[in-house]
């Protein structure tokens, strides 16, 4: 059945005007003609959106100032001095680790200070 015939049948059966029957047929067949909606869609499509970050939205990175743990540095220095008295050359990297070579084998000692656990 053609579109026009279906619209005429709707007009007869439901006693509708042509415009009402046309609107009902469009709704039944998934065709929506809303002029206001079409105007808004066209307006939205014409707007260009830039998804790149601008200078205003970029975060400034906070400079991290590393704190030197003097207790760890002191312990590693004492260990280094002890190894050097035994004739073993050692080096301290930051205040974290101590590297040395013993009989052609490389060793690394890492010193980690554990924080106190808080009660919940």
C-alpha positions as CSV (number, residue, x, y, z in Angstrom):
1,X,0.0,0.0,0.0
2,X,1.4,3.4,-0.8
3,X,1.9,6.3,1.6
4,X,-1.0,8.3,0.2
5,X,-3.4,5.3,0.4
6,X,-2.4,4.6,4.0
7,X,-3.0,8.2,4.9
8,X,-6.5,8.2,3.3
9,X,-7.3,5.0,5.2
10,X,-6.3,6.6,8.5
11,X,-8.4,9.7,7.6
12,X,-11.5,7.5,7.0
13,X,-11.0,5.0,9.9
14,X,-10.1,7.6,12.6
15,X,-11.9,10.6,11.2
16,X,-8.7,12.7,11.0
17,X,-7.7,15.7,8.9
18,X,-5.0,15.2,6.3
19,X,-2.3,16.9,8.4
20,X,-3.2,14.8,11.5
21,X,-3.2,11.6,9.4
22,X,0.2,12.6,7.9
23,X,1.7,13.3,11.3
24,X,0.4,9.9,12.6
25,X,1.8,8.0,9.5
26,X,5.2,9.7,10.0
27,X,5.2,8.9,13.7
28,X,4.2,5.2,13.0
29,X,7.0,4.9,10.4
30,X,9.7,6.5,12.5
31,X,9.8,9.7,10.5
32,X,9.9,12.7,12.7
33,X,9.7,16.1,11.1
34,X,10.1,18.7,13.8
35,X,11.2,22.0,12.2
36,X,12.4,23.4,15.6
37,X,14.5,20.3,16.2
38,X,15.9,20.4,12.7
39,X,16.9,24.1,13.2
40,X,18.6,23.3,16.5
41,X,20.4,20.4,14.9
42,X,21.7,22.5,12.1
43,X,22.8,25.2,14.5
44,X,24.7,22.6,16.7
45,X,26.4,21.1,13.6
46,X,27.6,24.6,12.5
47,X,29.4,25.2,15.9
48,X,33.1,24.1,15.8
49,X,34.4,22.6,19.0
50,X,38.1,22.6,19.7
51,X,39.0,19.6,21.9
52,X,42.6,20.6,22.4
53,X,43.8,22.0,25.7
54,X,44.4,25.7,25.8
55,X,46.9,27.7,27.9
56,X,44.1,28.3,30.5
57,X,43.3,24.6,31.0
58,X,46.9,23.3,31.1
59,X,48.1,22.5,34.6
60,X,51.3,23.9,35.8
61,X,53.5,21.1,37.2
62,X,54.5,21.6,40.7
63,X,58.3,21.4,41.2
64,X,59.2,18.5,43.5
65,X,61.9,19.3,46.0
66,X,63.5,16.1,47.1
67,X,64.3,15.8,50.8
68,X,67.6,14.2,51.7
69,X,67.3,11.6,54.5
70,X,70.4,12.4,56.6
71,X,70.1,9.2,58.7
72,X,70.3,7.0,55.6
73,X,73.1,9.1,54.1
74,X,75.1,8.7,57.4
75,X,74.5,4.9,57.5
76,X,75.6,4.5,53.9
77,X,78.6,6.7,54.4
78,X,79.7,4.6,57.3
79,X,79.2,1.4,55.3
80,X,81.2,2.9,52.4
81,X,84.0,3.9,54.8
82,X,84.1,0.4,56.2
83,X,84.3,-1.2,52.7
84,X,87.1,1.1,51.7
85,X,89.1,0.1,54.8
86,X,88.8,-3.4,53.5
87,X,90.1,-2.3,50.1
88,X,86.7,-2.4,48.3
89,X,85.8,0.6,46.3
90,X,82.2,1.7,46.8
91,X,80.0,4.5,45.6
92,X,76.8,6.1,47.0
93,X,73.9,6.9,44.7
94,X,71.9,9.7,46.2
95,X,71.2,8.5,49.7
96,X,69.4,5.4,48.5
97,X,71.9,2.8,47.5
98,X,75.5,1.8,47.8
99,X,77.3,0.1,44.9
100,X,80.5,-1.9,45.1
101,X,82.5,-4.6,43.4
102,X,83.8,-7.6,45.2
103,X,85.9,-10.3,43.3
104,X,84.6,-9.2,39.9
105,X,80.9,-9.3,41.1
106,X,78.8,-6.1,41.3
107,X,76.7,-5.6,44.4
108,X,74.0,-3.0,45.3
109,X,72.7,-2.3,48.8
110,X,69.4,-0.4,48.9
111,X,68.5,1.2,52.2
112,X,64.7,1.8,52.7
113,X,63.2,3.5,55.7
114,X,59.7,2.3,56.4
115,X,57.2,4.8,57.8
116,X,55.3,4.1,61.0
117,X,51.9,2.6,60.5
118,X,49.0,4.7,61.8
119,X,46.2,3.2,63.9
120,X,42.8,3.3,62.3
